[in-house]
Amino acid sequence: MRIKGRLKQMLKISIAGIPIGNDQPFVLFGGLNVLESRALSLETAACFQQVSRKLDIPLVFKASFDKANRSLLHSFRGPGLEDGLQWLEEIKS
């Protein structure tokens, strides 16, 4: 890619063995805004996985376990660090 006459090197990274970069195939980043419950998280991840496999698209599931930027001070923020990481580990496996 050229920017104002200079060649800019493309950034490439890898997430769970999936290559990510502008010159790489499309990767779906999808999931929940915030983990609401273990059951809903697993169900949502299974749906994303089913669709991404059917379309042969790599998937990176994402969700917040502590969503601090909620619109109301006392809104549900998520399950917290310990439960949230445990749920995400279950989803990964």
HELIX and SHEET records of a PDB file:
HELIX    1   1 ARG A   38  LYS A   54  1                                  17    
HELIX    2   2 LEU A   81  LYS A   92  1                                  12    
SHEET    1   A 2 ARG A   2  ILE A   3  0                                        
SHEET    2   A 2 ARG A   6  LEU A   7 -1                                        
SHEET    1   B 2 ILE A  13  ILE A  15  0                                        
SHEET    2   B 2 ILE A  18  ILE A  20 -1                                        
SHEET    1   C 2 LEU A  28  VAL A  34  0                                        
SHEET    2   C 2 LEU A  59  SER A  64  1                                        
END                                                                             
